[in-house]
Structure formats: C-alpha cells, structure tokens
Amino acid sequence: MQRKEWTLGADDANRRLDRILKRLLESNSHGAILSALRKGLVKLNGKKADAAAVTSEGDVLSVAEFLLAPSPEAPFAPSQKGKQGQKAPPCPYPIVYENENLLFIDKPAGVPVHGEGSVAEFFAGQKTAALAFVPAPLHRLDKGTSGLLAVSKSLAGAQWFCKKIQSHEIKKFYWGIVLGRLAAQEEWTDELEINGEKKAARTIAAPLKSAAFNGKEITLVRFQIFTGRKRQIREQSAKRGHPILGDKAYGGGVIGGRTGDGGPEKSAGFFLRSMRMEFPKNGLGLPDEINADEPQDFLAFFK
C-alpha cells in the first residue's frame, strides 16, 4: 500500500488530529476518517492514533494514498491544489503591512469580508505549507466600510490577534463623515440588539473637520471603538442624529460615486473607513501602530 507522508510544522501543532484530517481528506466523510484511523490507514509517527490525539511540531503524518483521491463532490484534495512551484496569484488588495504572521490589507468599500467574492474566499484558496491552517480575516468590516483589515498568515499570528482583540488590547480607530455638526468629543455607550440579545457598545467620537454639503452640515469624525459590535459605529452615530454620510440603511442618504452594501444599483455607499490599529508589545514583530492612507475622497468634502 502506497502512503504519503508529511512532517507537521508549527501551524499544524497543538491541534486535534481529526481537525487536520478533515481538511486534508476533505473528500471523505467524518465516519470514513474515523474508520481509516481505526484500520491504521492513517498513522502518526508510524503508529495508529486516536482522532482526539493532539499533534506536535515535527510529528510525521502518513496517509494511505487512495484516501487522497478526489471525489466528484470534492474534485481537488488540498495536496493537489496547485502545481509544485506554481506561483500564488498576487493579492488583489493593497497591502499596508506584512510579516510572517500577519497581513494587513486596505479593503476597498464594496468588497465583503466573508461570502461569495470576499476577502476570506480569496485567502482560503491560497496554497500554504500547513495541512490544516487556512489564512483568514481576523475581524469584521462591513461590506461598505473600507480600510485596514487583518488577515492571519500563521496559527501563532491568528491566536495572538484574536486573544488581544477579545481582551481589548488592540485599539481600533476609524474615520467617518457624519451628517450634522459634532462640536466636541463625545463618548457613546449603548445597549445594541445583536441577534436578539442586548450587547454593550462603547465608542469615542472626536470631530476633525466640519463643512457644508448640499446645504447640510457634515463633520469628519475619528471614532475609537472599545467593543466590536456589528454595525456599531453606524448604529450609534444614527442614534445621536449623526448618521454616516451615504448610509442609506441608517438615514444617511445616498451619495454617488461609491459602492456600498447592496451594490451600486441599491446604494452608492457610505463614508466609513478603518484607519489605524495600535498594538501592545508583542513577539510577532508588529510595530506599535499600523495606519491606512488618508482617504482623499473623504477629505475632498472639506477643502
């Protein structure tokens, strides 16, 4: 019986064996994977292993080659995606910062983070050295929001970023244009309804510039969010009578020349941008902060 072997790296360490096999043997059912383990068709370091076995860096995983054969439902097993030496397609999004653990892109307005045609879909198709690790976006941005978006490049990077986001040690700042005049810095605390539950939301809004547009006052605002609720800035701004300019869903009207949540036929888009992230001291090589470029289409309103 022919076998194929892999030596596990850091991105496949400290994971349940069945989680790795689920991606590696994606044309096989979970039951078929468990059966293969019982029969010794899959071995870890030359021995039979349990589905719940936890892997270590340097472990040798061997799999009977016939298990890697694609099925009609899954025409490409991970080991067959791409040819040896084939170059990965270039990233279609502007790269703001990159190291071996994390990638920060400038997501355009109108591009979803998840789903069809999304950032997640692009990175999920990228070939990596790991068997089970998949690069993926690490936080949310609305489809109509542009700017900084963090993407994992290693398991260590993903785990560190998610832990620091949950503990609120990563500070996140946005720019938005709102209707009306915001005269001074305000702190907004609300209970927002998320999937039928009330969730606390806290934001600091600081005015940067004011102007008039179509006979109405508008303000360029820097937002710092302390909680990461869905549509947090958009909803909290609207609650105070300052909807984001162009945010049709929250009373901000429709502004031409942008692509928003529903596409150009439904909404011309809104003016909200992820601008800066600040990081605690870390061993991942991240700088103290990462900044997106200032949006010239925002600033054009205030010249």
Secondary structure as the mmCIF struct_conf table of DSSP 4:
data_model
#
loop_
_struct_conf.conf_type_id
_struct_conf.id
_struct_conf.beg_label_comp_id
_struct_conf.beg_label_asym_id
_struct_conf.beg_label_seq_id
_struct_conf.end_label_comp_id
_struct_conf.end_label_asym_id
_struct_conf.end_label_seq_id
STRN STRN1 ARG A 3 THR A 7
HELX_RH_3T_P HELX_RH_3T_P1 ALA A 10 ASP A 12
BEND BEND1 ALA A 13 ARG A 15
STRN STRN2 ARG A 16 ARG A 16
HELX_RH_AL_P HELX_RH_AL_P1 LEU A 17 LEU A 24
TURN_TY1_P TURN_TY1_P1 LEU A 25 SER A 27
BEND BEND2 ASN A 28 ASN A 28
HELX_RH_AL_P HELX_RH_AL_P2 HIS A 30 ARG A 38
TURN_TY1_P TURN_TY1_P2 LYS A 39 GLY A 40
BEND BEND3 LEU A 41 LEU A 41
STRN STRN3 VAL A 42 LEU A 44
TURN_TY1_P TURN_TY1_P3 ASN A 45 GLY A 46
STRN STRN4 LYS A 47 LYS A 48
TURN_TY1_P TURN_TY1_P4 ALA A 51 ALA A 52
HELX_LH_PP_P HELX_LH_PP_P1 ALA A 53 ALA A 53
STRN STRN5 VAL A 54 VAL A 54
HELX_LH_PP_P HELX_LH_PP_P2 THR A 55 THR A 55
TURN_TY1_P TURN_TY1_P5 GLU A 57 GLY A 58
STRN STRN6 VAL A 60 ALA A 64
HELX_RH_3T_P HELX_RH_3T_P2 GLU A 65 LEU A 68
BEND BEND4 ALA A 69 ALA A 69
BEND BEND5 PRO A 72 ALA A 74
HELX_RH_3T_P HELX_RH_3T_P3 PRO A 78 GLN A 80
BEND BEND6 LYS A 81 GLY A 82
TURN_TY1_P TURN_TY1_P6 GLN A 84 GLY A 85
HELX_LH_PP_P HELX_LH_PP_P3 GLN A 86 CYS A 91
BEND BEND7 PRO A 92 TYR A 93
STRN STRN7 ILE A 95 GLU A 98
BEND BEND8 GLU A 100 ASN A 101
STRN STRN8 LEU A 102 LYS A 107
HELX_LH_PP_P HELX_LH_PP_P4 PRO A 108 PRO A 108
TURN_TY1_P TURN_TY1_P7 ALA A 109 GLY A 110
BEND BEND9 VAL A 113 GLY A 115
TURN_TY1_P TURN_TY1_P8 GLU A 116 GLY A 117
HELX_RH_AL_P HELX_RH_AL_P3 VAL A 119 ALA A 124
TURN_TY1_P TURN_TY1_P9 GLY A 125 GLY A 125
BEND BEND10 GLN A 126 GLN A 126
BEND BEND11 ALA A 129 ALA A 132
STRN STRN9 PRO A 137 PRO A 137
BEND BEND12 HIS A 139 HIS A 139
TURN_TY1_P TURN_TY1_P10 LYS A 143 GLY A 144
STRN STRN10 SER A 146 SER A 152
BEND BEND13 LYS A 153 SER A 154
HELX_RH_AL_P HELX_RH_AL_P4 LEU A 155 GLN A 166
TURN_TY1_P TURN_TY1_P11 SER A 167 HIS A 168
BEND BEND14 ILE A 170 ILE A 170
STRN STRN11 LYS A 171 LEU A 179
BEND BEND15 GLY A 180 GLY A 180
BEND BEND16 ALA A 184 ALA A 184
STRN STRN12 GLU A 186 ILE A 194
TURN_TY1_P TURN_TY1_P12 ASN A 195 GLY A 196
STRN STRN13 GLU A 197 PHE A 213
TURN_TY1_P TURN_TY1_P13 ASN A 214 GLY A 215
STRN STRN14 LYS A 216 ILE A 225
BEND BEND17 PHE A 226 THR A 227
TURN_TY1_P TURN_TY1_P14 LYS A 230 ARG A 231
HELX_RH_AL_P HELX_RH_AL_P5 GLN A 232 LYS A 239
TURN_TY1_P TURN_TY1_P15 ARG A 240 GLY A 241
HELX_LH_PP_P HELX_LH_PP_P5 PRO A 243 PRO A 243
STRN STRN15 ILE A 244 ILE A 244
TURN_TY1_P TURN_TY1_P16 LEU A 245 GLY A 246
HELX_RH_3T_P HELX_RH_3T_P4 LYS A 248 TYR A 250
TURN_TY1_P TURN_TY1_P17 GLY A 251 GLY A 251
TURN_TY1_P TURN_TY1_P18 GLY A 256 GLY A 257
TURN_TY1_P TURN_TY1_P19 ASP A 261 GLY A 262
TURN_TY1_P TURN_TY1_P20 PRO A 264 LYS A 266
STRN STRN16 LEU A 272 GLU A 278
BEND BEND18 LYS A 281 LYS A 281
BEND BEND19 GLY A 283 LEU A 284
BEND BEND20 ASP A 288 ASP A 288
STRN STRN17 GLU A 289 ASN A 291
HELX_LH_PP_P HELX_LH_PP_P6 ALA A 292 GLU A 294
HELX_RH_AL_P HELX_RH_AL_P6 GLN A 296 LEU A 299
HELX_RH_3T_P HELX_RH_3T_P5 ALA A 300 PHE A 302
#
